[in-house]
Amino acid sequence: MRQFTLKQLRYFVVAGELLSVTQAARKLHVSQPSISAAIQQIEDISGLQLFVRHHAQGLSLTPSGKQLLSRTRELLRDAEGLEKYALSLGEEIGGELRLVAFPTFAPVFLPQLLRRFADRHPSVSLYCDEMNQVDIVRGLGQGDYELAFTYDLQVPEDIDFTPLYRFPPYAVVAADHPLSERGSVSLEELVAYPMVLLDWPLSREYFLSIFTHHGLSPTVAHRAKSMDMMRGLVANGFGFSLFNTPLTALESLDGGGLKPLQLVDEARPLSMGIACLRGLRLSPAAEAMHRLARDPEAHGKVFAQLDEGLAAS
């Protein structure tokens, strides 16, 4: 019984991505006949036509070719994961682990988590980026990252999300703001003042939805593209803002004072957690990080104090 080989499938995937036998051969450092023969072998065994050949204009995938290309990518990822797992049996976990995290809470706990992981698994090369939610989901789907630390903000069905901590939103004002002597505040009281909004995809919609849910509309006076800028604008009296990650310091970078205020109105909290592509077999390094991230003791004092029972045991 004739079967596909992983090499043939890899040749097919590269040719399907580049839509060119010539470019695929160049990328893989093999001959063009090797690429063509691999594609022909897959077509003969499957009985499918995978490409339409255009003279001097490369290839285009047939509908069957597109479906098989998607499934073959998954198969090759599984095969790569199995290879890494087999190599790690009886040995120290090694290899590369690519992570991505949401920037608002990443500085609060991720460096300490990475330090704990690196101490346990020194042979793993760690790479970590920070992105907004839209780019995080895209990065997971494209296979750029194995794991993501992010919020449960419009997580698609093809992403597995394990909640770790729940963060309710709260208001932050300048130390000399008229509301700064208060311990709590209502949304209706806040909308009497200008707002500084974190202007990231999905984040801005989430914070504004807290008001619209109660029939209110804040006046957005300033939009910030970073947490440090938002803290600075608030501390210097340009308006209040809403946060939902720990305020670990009551000063902005320029020394301005900040005062957190609890919201008395009902407002949907966000869960921070760890996400990965559904159905993806994690590498041994990613599995080890997933286990460590679910250990509340690995997150340090800041998150331990805010745990509301969602940390996995």
C-alpha positions, 0 to 999 in steps of 0.5 A: 500500500503506497503512502505519503511521506512527510517529505512529500507533504512538506514539499506540497505545503511549500509549493501550495504556499508559494504557488510555484514549483520553482520558488518551492525548490529554491526555498527547500534547496532541492530540485524542481523535479523533486517537488513535482514528483512529490506533488504527483505522488500525492495526487496519484495516491489520493486521486485528487487534482491539487493544482491547476498548472498555468504555463509560465505563470505558476500554480493555483490550488484547486478547492481540494488542494486548499482543503488538503493544504490546511489539513497537511499544515496541521499534520506537519505541526503534529509531526514536529511536536511529536519529534520534539517530544520524542527527543525530550524523553528521558532528557531535559526539556529544551528547544524554543518556546515562543510566547505572546502576552497582553501588554497591560498585565504582562509586566506585572507577573510575566517576568517573574513567571519567565524567571521561574520557568528559566530556572527549572528549564534552562535549556529552553530558549524563551521568546516573548512578544506583547500585542493587543488582543486582535494580533494575539489571536492572529499570531496563535492562528498563524502558528507564530506562538504556541501560548498566549497570556491574554484576556477572554475578549472575543476569543474565537472557537478555535482557541482554547482559553484557560482562565487564571485570574479575574480582574474587575474594572475600577476607576483611576483619577489624579491624586488631586482630582475632586473625586480622589478623597472617595473610596468608590464612585458611580459611573454616573458620577464619572461621566461628569468628567473627561475620560482618558481611554486606552485606545487598543482594539477590543480594549476600547470597546470593552471599557466603553461598553461598561458605560453603555450597558448603563445607558451612559456615554463618557466624554473621551478627551484623550486616547492613549496608546500605552499604559504609561501614557494613560497613567501620565495623562490621568495623573496630570489631570486630563481625565479619569480612566478605567483600569482592570489590571493591578495598579502596582504603583500610585505614581506615573512615570513623571511622579504624578499621583494616582488614586484608584476608586472602586466602581459601585455599579455592576461591570463585567470583569475580564478573566486573564488566562493562558490560550493556545490553538485548539487541537495543537499538540503542545511541545514539551516546553509549552506543556511545562509552561502551561503547567507552571502558569496554572500554579498560583504560587508561580505568579507572585504576591501581586496576583495571589492577593487578587485571586478570586478562585479562578486559579487552577489547582 
